[in-house]
């Protein structure tokens, strides 16, 4: 630690402290504040005053106490041990803190981010004399039963391997390789990298969106897909299912690794997340879901400054695993609480407020966060992605407030939750009229190649029918449905089948909780086949009252329960039943 640069506290305003005069501190530098060595960061500098935000509770701190420089920016430790772990907003493991201080986090508690004593089974993947550079994988460590951790050369480091250790058991701090740099210096490489959380990790090339993040949720995969490396927002009022939707995506999506950031959420809700994730079996691997998950828990009663940092901590951990060639999905729950932390800190800094008191730089902060997503070619030639799914909690469910509006500018996928759907027990409560995905045109070639040539066409027909239903419901509200012609009554009936049989999904049903893309295609095909046959009957003059006497509409709604994911051949029975329904109506009314 560099103890040369110090300062004396002059003023304290909540999590913000001031030091008078020139101090020699640098912008963004991490510092230790007061006798308890609270962690802080320099956020403003001028000739007369240095401003520091403290990531811990400052009550009891007083003017005259010392602030000590560390000489480095706020950084995270990157090494095996991140997965199957729970951290606070500045990467302190909550399990270790609980061992030291019990149920409540003591101020100034100092613990290593990762276990430096644990020995990891290590397989070296380079040899003496080899030329290596930033991103080169030098060792492989089975971090959990689900994920192999790939130890990499830090970015901007290049040279020739002088010496390697044999395969065996090593701690994260043991030297694995002796490297001769281009300038002739020799350094030891361990498993550990330190990386400043506010600096994006470098990559070779960024790819456009080309493949979807498959979630197993029909309304997302079919109607409003997100690409691997894409961004999505889930805005919704209290009780509309933001957290539940993120849980479903975390459990069932085809991402390799999940980073869940509980940013400013209620403590009991975070406890539920921790308990649920530790109990859940991973459907991909059969191991515990936590074996490929890292949780960052920053509850609403923790200091607001740490809440602001937690988002950056999470995205840096995600980028690190992306660099190994993994597809990572980040669940940020919720960015509104993060924005509230920015607003509180901005107010204490006496900055000029913008709309609703949020700082004027809210938009640029949000864009800097979401822009760290992407599908990229890494420095080592592998491909990886970071997909960001951010929950937004607008007060009173008002989507016109600044956080939601600014988030919409930077995400290409918007899953708007509707409290009227949630209160009607329709889950996921995503409103199909206000939601959208700008990835559909980018992903259409993938769907045609891997799912079916008609997939996008079927999806567009479903959206068209739902939009027609919305227009017709305006008329129905005024004068009732009896006055509608039969072709329009049919649209209302088929839209009901789409809503109940396709969009509504039961998270607690073994076959319906996660649905394969093939089954989603077959379900759309069956619903539209029923529509075509019914439309032909209505064109012949058959009234809807006759068509409704059959139970075929209800049978098609129940496909989601009655056809298991691994038995697509059962859809043929429904086509035969629809043909029989068609012929029966004609024969009966001939």
C-alpha positions, 0 to 999 in steps of 0.5 A: 500500500502507498501510504505517502499520499494522505489527507485530513477530513474537513467535512462530512455529508452522508456518504460524501466527505471533503478534504481541504487543500491539495492532497495529491490524490488522483481522480477515481482513486481508491482510498481508506477513510478514517480509523476504521479504514472505510473504502472510498473513491475520489470523485471530484478534485480541484485546487481547494478541495478533494471530494470522496464518496465512501462505500460504507456507513459514515456515521461516527466519522469526524473531521480530523481523521486521516484519509490514506491513498491506495495508489489504485482505482476501485478494482475487482479481483478476478480469479477462480472462486467468483462463481458459486459466491455471493458478494456485496457491491465492492466484491467483498464475499458476504459469507466471509463477512458473516463469519467475522461480524455475524448477520450485520456487516461491520464497518471497515471489515477487511476481507479478501475478495477471493479465498487465497488459501484454497488450492485449485487443480490446475492444468497448464496449457502453454509451454516454455519458449511460447510467445503469449500475449494479452488474453492467451489462456495459460491454465485451466481450472475446474472452478465448479462442476459446471464451469472450467475457469480459463486463466488468461494473460492480463491485457496489454501484457506480452512476452515469452514463457521462460518457465512453467510449473507442472500440473498440480494443486495451486492457490490463486497467488502461486506463480504459474509462469515466468514471463520475459516481457518485450523490454527484457523484464521478467514477471511471474503470472498467477491466476489473479488479475486486478481490473478497475470496475469503471474501465471496459475490458478490451476485445478484438472485434465486436459482432452485430447481433446474429443469434438469440438468447434462448430463454424458454419463455414463449413471449420472449423467444417468439414475439420479442427476442433478445440477441446474445450480446444484446440489451433488454429492459423489463420495466414494471410497477410493484408486483408485476413480476420483474424479479420472477421474469429474471429468475426464469431467464437466469434458470432456463436461458442458454447463457453459460454463466449468470451474474445476478446484481440485486441493486437496492432491492429489499433485503427479504427479496434478496434472501429469497433469491439467494435461497432459491438459487442455492436450491435450484438444480441447473437444467443444463448440467444437473448441478446446482444453479449456483455452480454457474452463477455469481450473485452481487447482493446490495440491499436497500439498507446498504450504503447508497454509494456501494449500490452505485458501484455494484452495477460496475462490479457485476459488468466487470465480472461478466466481461472477464468470463466473456473473455474466456469464451463464455456467453454471460447474461447479467440480471440487473435488479433494478437500475431504478434503485441505482439511479436513485443512488446517483440522485442522492449522491448528486444532491449531496454534491450540490450538482444542478438537478435535471428532470425529477431531481436526477442528475443531468448525466443520468443518460450518459451513465445508463448508456455507458453501462448498457454499451458494455454488452455485446457479442465480441471476438476476444483477444485470444480469438474465442467468441463470447458475449455479455447480454444485459437484462435490466429491471426498471422500477418506475414509481407508480408504474409510470413509464414516462419517468426519466429512468425508463425513458432514458433506458429505452434510448439505449436498449433494443428490447423492451419488455413492458410489464402491465399491472392489469395483466398481473392482477388478472393472473396472466404471467408473464405479465408482458404487454404485447402491445407496448413491448418491442424488439429491434433484434427481430430483423437481425435474428430472422436468418437464424430462425429460418435456418435453425427453427423453421422457414415459416417461424418469422411469418407465423410470429408476424401473423400472431402479432397482427391478430393481437393488434386486430383484437386490440382495435376490435375491443375498442368497439366491443367496449362501446356497443358489445360483441354481438354486433360484430360480423362473424369474421371479426368474432373469429379474430377475437376467439383466436386472439383469446387462444393466442393469449391463453394458450401461447402467451400465458406460461406457467412457471410451476408446470414441468412442461410449460416452465421452459419450452423448446423453440421447436414446440413454440413453432409447432404451437404457432402452426397449430393455432394458425391452422385452426384459424385458417380452417375456422376462417374457411367455415365462416366464409362459407356462412357458418356462424361463430355460435356453431363453431363455439359448440366444439371444444377445439378452441379449448383443446388448442389452448391446452396444448402447452400442458398436454404436449411434452417438449420431447414429443412433437409428434403429438401435434399431428393429433391436433391437426387431425382433430382440427380437420375432424372439427372442420368436416363435422361442422360442414356435415352437421350444417349441410 
